[in-house]
């Protein structure tokens, strides 16, 4: 890996790499690119991509040439808007030439190899010239079926390198060459020759043994492993491709008052376009005219459509569920929320975690060591006086069993599946190193407004004077407040509409600066606002209602008084309410062994009241925005490993300071940019899901690595001692890769704690 400092002001280039067959290939390309002046590269075997940072003005052709000199292919990715139909069609398994070739070779190898194995294993099938029939069937498998391995091995040899393909090519080729020697120059070709299938190696005359079933069987098993690896990589990337396919393909733009249908790629910022009911919104924008409900479930997971009207922002790829909208485009192409989400997912899948770097380094030196072990095994057996056949078989078994495909796949497949599943659940993981941060987290700092609470004012209580009807009070209050644009007024008007229905229109409405509003509703002269406004009208609250007002204000809530026709009629209590799922989320965070901490700029009373409601014991209140980062730093100084969850601009420094930053996707772009994880939904339970998924993905990686290391460590000595038939070694090696891929794909079954 390159150890140079990150480039500043560099340009990011992405290359699609072809011809890689294992993690060792990715290592070699990465090292070659990193030797170029000013170049930093990360090559990922699973995504078959290289992310390269180069100085401004650097010619990408130099990168492509360097990769090709290494023996592989490299191309710049086709634009998303090309006629290939974006990433979905290009990556479709049915149109992948490499996958098609693998499938053809696998099917052909199965058809030819099964009879060869059957004849070698079952003496009853060994007719007079069965060994020659085996040669006719096995030779095409070992030459044509294993051709990708031979080709890769030759390419690597020209560059003085050895990879897993070198082991496969050597093992199968030597099996074929030895069999040819035994058939033509030994006694294996005589009519009626038989040899029983055995699990262990028995000393024998090497000239009487053929290993065609070994060469063909190993080829078949490894082809199967490669094929299913390739398919799994396509499946694991499905979430990203689905994200990219969500967007609209065409859009109706208003040009000189007329509608013109154009491809969405031609849309420009400032263009106004029409969205009819049932259509996808083409890009991020602001509603110019019309009102409707927008279904954003495909992006946010929220099942309830959001009501929008003139001036409201809308997101590209969401669906217009109601009326006709005219929208002005504010962000297009790679700037849209959808594109940024997809980029976050892709970046996370292309990056490398610390555990993956370790696996890459080990696999880079593993192959030459295995070849040395195989040669030593061969020499030791011959030197100990065993038959050449026994020595040869043990050496081939070492070569076959050692192929560290599982090692190369352990991390990238888990990252692919884990980050893809996260995207489906609305959890965007910015980089694989984030996964390792979640393991150490012990404290979660939660911003109050917009994170634990809704961030919106809501009517929470109505206290009436004796003899006053609650519905009448709400009707009068709602009618007057509906004419005001103040957030508190709108909260009251919304609650009144929901409870009593349509509100009457007020007359002689007037705003009393800093105190409230007044007007006439259904012939009654109504005043609503601060208690001082009622006092101006000589209206006084009763002791009981005044006490209720004092209690509510003591809890940090906002109280509005109302009166009409010469009497005070009651109070309305408004507050920023706790999200319905916050208490459940806090309990789940505690169950993960985390200590929740509430951080807010509100007063102590409000902070402790909210904390008590959701079950948080540790509270930092009356903290200025710029001081939030200091609280996080103080906790870290105490030895805590801190995660921070926030949504506002003022949370951004704290999110960046924290060991793990989680931004609510309903918050600001600045907060999202400063975070490590973005939670698309505003539900705090998504933070629980994010930590659970990250830990589960890391656990899967560790399980995969343990399997790969333990497997090779245990199997190589067994093979070297001659206790493992090479064909069984090939089957076991292929199974280890399938196990790793299958274990990673289990992450697709990860379930959210948030039940819809």
MIMILUM-902502 format. One record per residue: x, y, z of N, C-alpha, C in turn. Coordinates in steps of 0.05 Angstrom, whole numbers, plus 5000, padded with zeros to 4 digits. Atoms other than C-alpha are relative to their C-alpha. Last residue first. Example, Ala and Ser with C-alpha at 12.3 -4.5 7.8 and 13.67 -1.06 7.14 Angstrom:
498449764999527349795143498550225014
501849765000524649105156501850245000
This chain:
501749805013413549965196497149995011
502250135013417649585247498250214988
502349825004424049955262497949864985
501650014975428949435288497550174998
500149754984431249345216498449965026
502649884996432648645190500250255017
500049824977439148375161497350145001
502350064983437447825110499950175025
502449905015442148115058497549955016
500649724992447648025110497650114985
501950014978447147275097499350285010
502749955011450547425030497849985022
500449725005457147485067497150064991
500149874974456646785095499650294997
502650054988454946525026499650135027
502049855015460946864995497249965013
499549724994465546595050497950184986
500849954972462545895045500350305007
503049995000463045894969499050065028
500849755013470446074975497050035000
499349784982471545525026499350274988
502149974980467645034982500750235019
502249865012472445164924497750045021
499249735005478244974968497850164988
500049864974474744354994500750294997
502849964992473144124923499850165026
501349805018480244244901497250065008
498949744992483043874962498850224983
501549924976478343294948501050285010
502749935009481343264878498250095023
500249735013488343314905497250084991
500050035029487242714953499750284986
502349885013488842915024500349974970
502550114989493142535074497650114985
501150205018499742615036497349895009
499650274989503242955094498849784983
497250065002503643595052500749725011
499350075028496143585044502949924997
501350255006494943545119500649914971
498550234989500144085130498849734994
497550035014496644545080501749775013
500150175023489644425107502749954987
500550284993490144685178500449824976
498050094980493445355163499749705006
497450045012489445445099502149895019
500250215021482745325132502749944988
500050264986484445715195500049784979
497450054988486446325153500149725013
498050025020480346305107502849935012
500450245016475346145162502349964980
499250224983478246675208499849744984
497150004998477947185152500949765017
498950075026470647025137503149975001
500650285004468647045210501249894974
498250154983472247705217499649704998
497349985011468747995157501949835016
500050175023462047755183502849994987
499950274989463348085250500149794977
497350054990464948725214500349725011
498350025024458448685175502949955009
500650265012454448535239501949964976
498850214983457749115275499649734987
497149965002456049595218501449785016
499150105026449049315213503050024997
500450295001447749395288501149894974
497950114983450750105289499849694999
497449955012446550315229502349875017
499650185023440249975255502850034988
499650274988440850335322500649804977
497349994988441850995285500749735012
498150045022435750825242502950005011
499450295001431850765307501949934977
497550054984432651525312500749705001
500550174977427451585256502649935014
499749844976428652175210499649855025
502549954986429851715151500650175025
501949875019435951765106497450075014
502550144995440851615163497850144984
502449835003447651845139497549825002
502450155008453951515167497750204996
499050255011460851815173497849834989
500450254986458452535184501349764986
498150034978461053215163499949725013
497350005010457653205095502049945021
499750255015450953015125502949974990
499850214980451453585175500549734987
497549974986453054075120500449785020
497850125015447453805076502750025014
498749835020442453975130502249854985
498649754992437753505166501350144977
502049795001432452995143501350275008
500449915028438152525127498050214997
502850065008439752495202499750114971
501749775007447352515208497249904991
502450105013451451985245498150244995
502149805004458552165263497749894984
501950095020463251635292497850214998
498750235012469551805331498249884978
500750264988466352485343501549774985
498350064977469953115321499649725011
497350055011466653125251502049935023
500150255016459753045280502749934990
500150224981461353575333499949734986
497350044987463554055279500049775019
497950105018457153915238502849985013
499150264992452053975294502549914985
498449974976451054725285501049735011
497449885007448954605213501850025025
499949715007443454155240502850094992
501249945026441953405239500450294990
501149735002445353055296498950064972
502350005019447752385322498850285000
501649764998454752355353497849984979
501649965024458551715368498250245004
502649865003463851755422498949994972
500050015030469351295446497250084992
502350105014470051505519500549994970
499650275008476851575552497649874986
500550184977475352195593500349714993
497749974981478752605539499749835024
497750165011473652335490502450015018
500750294995467952595534502349824989
499750054972471353285535499449705007
497250034995472153275459500549945030
499150265012464753135450503049965007
501250214984462953705498500949724991
498450024975467854165463498949785018
497550165006464654015396501749975024
500850285001457954245424502549834995
498950154978461054905445499449705000
497150035004460155265378501349835022
499350175024452655135381503049954998
500049845024452055405453500949834976
497450015014450554885506499850174974
499149735004444655055551502850024988
501949805009443954325570501350274998
498549755002448653715575498150214988
501149785016444553115599502150235001
497949805002446352415623499250234981
499149914973440651975648502050234998
497249935001436751865582500850125028
498350194985430251475586503050064999
498950215018425951795532501949815014
502150125017421252215575501149774984
501550184983426652345628497949854984
498350234994431252635575498549795017
499850165024425753085548501649745006
502750115005424153355618500049814976
500550234981431553415634497349884996
498250225006432853835571499549765018
500950135024426754275580501749754995
502650124995428454435652499049854976
499850244984435854545638497349855004
499549974971434755055584499949735014
502349934984435454895510500750025030
499749724993442154885474497750105017
501849815011442154135473500650285010
498549755003446253505483498250214987
501649805014442952865509501650265001
499649734988447752295526498450204984
501149775014446251555511500450265016
501049804981450951025541499050244985
499249725004451950435494498750185021
497849944982451849695511500950284998
497550055015447649495451502450065017
499850305003441549425497502549934984
499050114974442650155516500449704998
497249924998441950355443501249895026
498550185018435549945439503050075001
499950264987432550305499501749814984
498249974978434350975467500349735015
497349995011431050765402502050025022
499350275008424650565438502849994990
499650154975424451245473500849714993
497549934987425551595406500649845025
498250234998420151235367502550055016
501350244988414351715377501949775004
500950185022418852325364498949745013
498250235004419052765426498949834977
500650264988414953395419502149794993
498650185019417254105407499849725012
497350084995412054465450501149844977
498750095025405454835450502949935007
497250064995400654915509501349884975
499250215019393955265495503049965004
497349985011390755675551500549764981
498350234995383755825575502850054988
501450265005377556265565501849755004
497950195007379456945593498849724998
499150204980373057355593502449844989
499549894973370658005561500949805020
502449894988367457705498500450065030
501949865017373557305481497650095016
502449904987379957025513498150124979
502149915018385956615495497650105016
502649954986392656485529498050114980
501549785012398756175493497350025014
502949984993403755755531498850244987
501049735007410655525505497050005005
502049995021413654925540499150284995
498849905024420154925580498150024976
499050225016417654475635501250084973
497850114985416955075681501249764987
497649835006412755395627502449905015
499250065027407854815632502550164993
498850275001407554865708501149944972
497449994987406455615706501449734999
498249855018400755555656502850005011
499450185022397455015698501950134980
498150204989397955485758500849804979
497549864997394756055717502149805011
498849995027389155575697502850145001
499450275009387655415770501450004973
497650114986388456135794500749724990
500750104973383456385740502549885013
500450294997386456765681499349935029
498250134981385257505676499449715002
500950284998382357935619502149865018
501150044973383058685626498849725003
502950015004384058755550498549965027
500649755013391358965560496950034996
500149794979391658395610499350274988
502750024987389857915554499750215021
501949915020395958165515497149995011
500049704999400258095577498150124980
501849924979398257355581499850315003
498849994974401757265514497850085021
497149944999397657095453501049985028
498450244993390257045433503050074999
497349924997384657565429501649765010
498150204988377757425403502850125001
497549865001371857905391502149845015
498849964974365957445378502750134996
501249784985361657525316501250055027
502850064996363456835287498750225018
500650275010370857005295497149945008
502850084994372957735303499549734986
501849995022380357915308497249915008
502749964992386557925352498350024975
501849915021393657685348497250055011
501950205010399657585394498350124978
501950104979404457975439498149794990
498750124977410858175402498149885021
497150045001407258645354501049895026
499149824979399658565358502949945005
497750114985397658255292500950215020
497849814995390758435267502149875017
497650134988384958045237502250215002
498449794986378758475224502549885014
500349735011374757855206501750195017
500249774981376557125217499650274985
498149795007374756565168499750235019
501249765012371455965201502150214993
500049774983375355315212498750244986
499549755014373954655178499650245019
500749985028374554055224500550274989
502849895003374254055300499250034971
501950074979380253615319497150094995
500250294997384753595258497849925020
501250115024383354325241499649705003
502949935000384754535312498649884976
501350184980391454155313497050065001
500050285010393554495248498649815019
502050025022391455185272499849724989
502749994988395155105338497949964978
500350244985401654885303497249985012
500650215019400855445252499649735014
502749965011400355965307499249774982
501750084978406655685341497050034991
500050294995410355705275498249915022
498250084978408156425261499949705005
497950185010404756505193502049915021
497349924994398256795221502049804989
499349765016391356735190502850095005
499650095027390656025217500750234981
497250065005391756315286500649914972
498449764999384956655286503049944994
500849815021380956065263501850244999
499150095026384855575305499450194978
497149975001383755965369501149934973
499449725000376256035358503050054997
501249885025375255315338500750294998
498350075023379955055392499150134974
497549864996376155435446501949954977
500649725007369455185418502650165003
500249985029372054465418499550294991
497350035013374554535490499850034970
499950245016367754805516502749984985
499249955027368555325570500349744985
502349945017364555235634500650054971
502550144994370655275680497750094982
501349894976376655575644497449855005
502149815003379955115593499150115027
501249974973386754775592497950224999
501949784999389054525524498750005027
502050004979395254085517498250254997
499950244982400553845468497950005022
501849954977399754305408499949755017
502550165000405854165365498450075024
501849944978412054585347497349844996
502349845008416854235300498250045024
499049755010423853965313497850194991
500849965028420953265318501350254988
502649885004424753105381499450054971
501750144980430452615393497250114997
498950274998433952835328498349835020
499850135026430553455303501149725000
501949905019432053845367500449874972
502850024993435653425419498150074977
501149735002442653275392497049975006
502349955017444552575415499250305002
501049734994451352375441497850074980
501449885022452451615438498950275009
501749774992457651315484498850124975
501350064975461150635480498150225010
501849794989463550605408498849915027
498949894975469250105397498250205013
499350214981466049645346500850125027
502450074985462650225310500649795021
500549804979469350515289497749905018
498250064978471249875251499650205023
500950254988465149935206501749945025
502249944981466750665192499249755015
498749964974473350435161497950075021
499850254984469050155105501350035027
497550145006467150855081500249755018
498249855017461151315076502649864993
497450034986455850835101502150124982
497949965019448951055078502750015014
497649954984443250765119502450024980
499749714996436450825085502450075018
501349924975434750095094500250305005
502850085002436249915021498450095025
501349825019442750305026497049944998
500449754986444749905088498550204982
502450034982443549265050499450255015
502350015018448449504996497449975016
500649725008453549715049497550014981
500849844977453249025081499250284992
502750074991453148635016499150185022
501949955021459148984985497149955009
500449715003462949025050497950064979
501549914977461948275063499450304999
502850095004464148114992498350085024
501649855020470248564998497249904997
500849724993472748285065498250134979
501149984973473147525058498950285006
502849935001473947484982498850085028
500549765016481447504979497250095000
498749784987482247025037499550264985
501749924977477046545009501250255014
502349855010480846524944498350115022
501449844980487046324982497850174989
501149775014489145744937498450185018
499049754989492745304988498850254986
501449934975488744664977500750295009
502949965004490844614904498650105025
500649785018498244724911497050064998
499249744987498844294972499350244983
502149944980494843734938500650265015
502349895014499543774879497850075019
499349735009505543674925497750144986
500049824977502243084960500750294993
502849964991500542754894499950195024
501349825018507642854867497250065009
498849734996510842544928498650204983
500949904974506141944925501050285006
502849955002507341854851498950115026
500449745012514841924860497150074998
500349995029514741334906499650284990
502750075009517041454978500050014970
500250265012524441424996497349924991
500650204980524741985046499649724989
497650044983528342424996499549795021
498150165017522542334947502449945017
501250265004517542555001501949824984
499950154975521943125024498949724996
497350094994523243374954500149835025
499250195021515843404935502849885006
501650244996513943725001500949784980
498850144977519544234994498649745005
497450105010517044414924501449845023
500650235019509844474950502649874991
500950224984512144905010499549754982
497650104986516045364963499349755016
498550145021509845434919502549885012
501450255005505745594982501649844979
499450184977510746135003498849724995
497250105003510346454934500749805022
499750185023502646474940502949914997
500950284994502146755011500749814977
497650164995506347385000499349705003
497949935019500847804967502549835004
500450155025495347435004502250064980
499450284996498047695070499849844974
497250034997498248415047500849715004
498649955026491248385019503049965003
500450245017488448065082501550034974
498450224989491548615125499849754983
497249955007488849155079501849785011
499650095028481948835086502950054991
499950295001482148865162500549914971
497550094989483949605159500349704998
499849984971477949755115502849895008
498850244986478549875041500150055030
497949954981474450344998500949745013
497450005014470550134936502350045020
499450275010464149924972502849994987
499750184977463950555015500849724990
497449944987465250994954500549815023
497850105017459650644917502750055012
500050295000454650744973502449894985
499250084974456451474982500249695002
497149974998456151574907501049925028
498750225015449151274904503050025002
500450254985446651734959501549774986
498249994977449852334925499749755017
497350055010446452144859502050005023
499950285009439652084893502949944992
499950174976440552744931500349714992
502650074988442153104867500449825024
500649844976448953414853497549925014
498550114977451352864806499550165025
497850195004446053044754501249905026
500350205022441753644771502449815001
497650165001440354104830499649784978
497949874984435454684835502649845000
497750174993430354494781502150165015
497549875011424054914783502449845010
497650004983417854484793502350144986
497949885016410754554764502450045019
498049824989406254054798501750134978
497949915019399853714777501850205013
500649825022395853374833502450074982
502649865001396752744875499750184975
502350174996401952194882497350144996
502249824996407952534851497449845002
502350025017413352014859497850195008
502550044984420352124887497650024981
500650284998426152034838497749935018
500150175024428652744848499649715006
497650155006427153084914499649834975
500650285007422153634927502649874991
498050165016422954304962499049724995
498950244986416754704982502149864983
497849934982415755404954501249775015
498249805010408855274924502150075021
501349785014405754654955502150194990
498349785009407753984984498350204985
501549795014404253455026501950234992
499549734989408852875043498550204983
499349795019406352165028500350285014
502149795002406251685089501050214980
502350105015410451045079497950224995
502449904987417151345100497649934982
501350224985422750895074497450095014
499849964971426751515056498949775016
497649874991428551434983500350005030
497850145013423350944955502850115009
499450244986418351205007502549864988
497150014999418451914980501049735011
499250264988411151914957503149984999
497750135014409452644943500849755016
498750174980402552934960502249854985
500250295003400453504916501149865024
499750134974399954254907499449704996
501450254996400854684846500449895028
502949984998405855224829498849725002
500749735008413255354833497050055002
502749985013415154734873499550294994
501949864983422654744888497450034984
501049745007427654254858498250125020
500649844977431453604860499250284992
497649934986430853214795499250175025
497550055015425952874749502550065015
498849735002420052804797502849974989
497749954983417152124780500950294997
497449985012410252104749502250045021
498950265006403951844781502750004988
500550214980400352514780501049734990
502850084998403652984730499649785021
500250274989410353314740497149945004
502650084990411753924697500149715009
501150245013418454244688497549915014
502550074987421654924702498849764984
502250095018428954984683497549945017
501749775007433255374734497749934981
500949864976438754854736498550254992
498149814989439054494669498850135026
501249804982435553874643502250175012
499949735013439053544584498850215018
497349905000440552904624500350284989
499549874975433052824638502950105002
498750194981431852674565500850155025
497250045006427153194534501149795019
499050244986419653294528502949954992
498250155017417754004510501149775015
498750244989411654334540501849884979
500850265012410055034515501649785013
502850054995410255704552499049734990
501749805012416755924521497049945002
498349835016420055264542498150204985
501449775011416754884599502050184985
499049744993420254214607498350224988
501449805016416953534606500750285010
501349794985422053034633498750204981
500849775016424852374610498650205017
498450015025428851804644499450244982
501649985024426351904716501850004975
500649745012430951674772498349984975
502549884990430551024809499150244985
502250045019435650654766497450145009
499449845024441650934804497749984979
500049724993438850684870500350174974
502849924997437350004840499850295007
501149975027444549964815497050075001
499049765012447050104885498850044972
501249774986442449584916501050264988
502749945010444349064863498850255014
500149735009451849094879497250094991
499449834977451548464922499950294991
502349984983447948094866500550205023
502249865015453348244815497650045018
499249725002458848064865497950164985
500549874974455147424881500750295000
502949944997454847234808499450145026
500749795019462347304801497150075003
498849754990463646894864499150244983
501849904979458746374839501150255014
502649925012462546304774498250125021
499749755013469346304808497350114989
499549794980467345754856500250274987
502649964985464345334800500350225021
501749855018470645444758497350055013
499149724999474645224818498450174981
500749884974470644584826500750295001
502949984998470944404752499250155026
500949795019478344544746497050055003
499249744989479844134808499050234983
501749944977475743564781500750265013
502749925009479043584712498350085024
499949765016486143594739497350094992
499149784983484743094795500050264984
502449914984480542634751500750235019
501849855017486342614702497650105015
501449804983491142394756498250184983
500749775015493941754727498450195018
502249824990497741234766499550234981
502550145003501840634741497650185008
500650045029508241014728497449874996
501249765012508341264800499249964971
498449945023509440564828498750234985
500450165024505840574894502050084978
497550035016505940834965499549814976
498650254993498640954987502549994982
498050075020495841664989501449745009
497349954992489541745029501949904979
499949744987482241825009502950075009
499350014972482741264959500150285011
500149734989479541134891500549985030
502249934983481740454865500250295010
498949904974486440384806497750105017
501949894981485139954746501550135023
498849874976489039764683497750115018
500950124975485139294637501150125025
502950074999488939484574499449865027
500550285009495839784588497049945003
501550025025496140544590499349724992
502849934996498040614664498349974974
501850245002504340214655497150075002
500250174977509040794641498249764994
497350114994511341154578500049815025
498450065023504841334543502749875006
501450155021499741294598501849924977
500850274991504141474657498749844979
497650164997507442054620499349715008
499050065027500742324597502549825001
501850215011498042264668500949924972
499250254987504142654694498349774989
497450095010502943194643500949745012
500350095028495543254660502649894989
501650244999496643284736499649894972
498350224991502343774725498549745001
498150065022497844224685501749765007
501550155021492244194737501849924977
501150254990496744374796498649844978
497950204995501044884760498849735008
498950085026495045254731502149795004
502050165015491445264798501149894974
500450254986497545494837498149824984
497650165004499246024786499849735013
500350135027492046254786502549844994
501550254996492846384861499649854974
502649954987498246884843498649735005
501550254997505646874826497450065015
501850024976509447474800498649735000
498550094977515547574755498349975025
499449774983511748004705501449925026
498549815016511947474651500850245016
497350105002509746974704501850194984
498649944974503647384720502949924999
499749714998501347374647501650085025
497949925019502746634643500550305001
497450094988498746494707502350084981
499349814978492946924681502749925012
499449745012492746534615500950205022
497450025014493245864650500850274989
497950034980487646044698502849994988
499749744986483046314643502249995021
498449805015484645674603500250275014
498249854982482245204657501650214986
501549924977476144964617501850175019
501949795007480144954552498550115025
498949805018486444574573498050234995
497649904988484444184636501250224982
500749854976477244094612502550145011
501249755006479243914541499350175025
498249815013484243404567498750264993
498749814981479343074615501750214987
502049824987474542744566501350225017
501549855021479642444517498050205013
498349805012484242264575498550174979
499649784981478641924613501850224988
502549845001476841524551500250235019
499849845024484141304549497550164995
498049794995483841074622500350184975
501249774987477340704609501950235004
498449765008480540244558498950255014
497350075010478339574588501750244993
500050205022472439814629502949994989
497449995013473440194695500249774980
500249845025466240334713502649994984
501850145018466139764765499750154974
498650205016472340074797498249864980
501550254999468340684819501349794982
500950074973472341294837498849735002
497750014982476541404774499149905028
498250225007470841224727502349975020
501450254994465941674764501749764993
500050054971470942244765498749745006
497250054992472042204690500249935029
499350275007464442134677502949935008
501550194984463142774718500649714992
498550094976468743154684498549795016
497750175006466143224613501349885025
500850225018459043484628502349814995
501750194984461443894688499349754983
498250154982467144204647498449805017
498450195016462444414591501749825018
501850205010457644734641501549784984
500950164977463245094677498249774990
497850184992466545334613499249825022
499650195022459945614587502249805007
502250195000458345934654500349794979
499650184977465246254659497849795000
497850185006464546534589500549805022
500950185021457646824604502249794994
501850194986460247134669499049794980
498450174982466047454633498449795014
498450205016461547704577501649815017
497249984991456648024627501649794985
498549865021449948114592502950045007
500550135026445747604631501550134978
498550265001448847834697499749874973
501950234998446448544687501549744995
499250204980452149014700498249765002
497350085004451449414637500949785019
499850185023443949414640502949904997
501850234997443549694711500449804977
498750234988449650134708498349765000
499049974972446750624660501249755010
502150024980442450434600500950025028
500050274987447850244552498049995022
502250175010445750844511500049725012
499550125026450151274554497749824992
502149945019447351694610500349874973
502550134991451551384665497750044980
501949814986457751564626497449865007
501849875018462150954609498250195015
502850095001467350794661498550164980
501649814985474650954643497149924998
501449805015478050324619498650195019
501249774985483249854646498650194981
501249795016485749174623498850215018
503049994996490648714658498950224982
501250245011497848484645497049995003
500050194978501848974688498649744991
497250104998503449364625500149785021
499750195022495849424615502849885000
501550244993495249744684500449794978
498550144979500850234668498649745008
497650135011497750414601501549845022
500950235016490950554633502449844990
500950204981494251004685499249744986
497650114987498051384632499349785020
498950205018491651464592502549875011
500950274991488651824652501149774982
501350145023492952434634499249725009
498650265005494352844697498449854978
499050015027491653554692501449744992
501649865020490953654767501349984972
499849715001495053144806498250124978
497749915015492352434812500250305001
499749714996487752064860502650094986
497349885002485851374836499850305004
500549724994479850934853502850135002
497849864987480850264819499250295004
499549725006474949824802502550105015
498549995025473449084797500450294991
501549825018468149164852501350034973
502950065000470548544890498550184980
500550245016477948604871497049954997
501850194986478449314897499349774982
501250195019484349734875498449805016
501250234985486250344915498649834981
502050185011490850844882499149805020
500950174978495051454899497749834990
502450175002498951774843499549855025
502449854994503752364849497549844999
499749754986509352004812497450145005
500049775018507551294791500150265017
497349935005509450764842500350234981
499049834979502350764869503050074996
501149735002499750504803501350195021
498949885025504449894803499050294998
497249934996502849734876501250144976
499949784981495349764864502950095004
500849765015495849324802500350255018
497949945020499748804841499450264985
497649904986495048814900502150094981
500649734992488848744856502450135014
500049835024491948134824499550295007
497249955007493447844892500350174975
499149764986486147944911502950064994
499750044971484147444857501050265013
501150254992482347354784500149955030
499250084973483348044756498649745007
497950215000482648074680500949925028
500850275011478948734675502349815002
497850195005479549374715499049734991
501150274998474449934711502249814991
499550185022478050584727498649735004
500950284995475751154771500549834975
500650155024479351814772499349725007
500750284997479552314829499249884974
502450075014483252964818499549705003
499750205021488153254867497349944987
500649895026487553904905500249814977
501949784996491153614964499550124973
499649775017494252934955497950215007
502149955018494152455014500550264983
502249854988500852325045497950054979
499749715004505051775016497650145011
499849874974504751085047500350304997
498549765000502250704987500050135027
501749765000500050005000501750255000
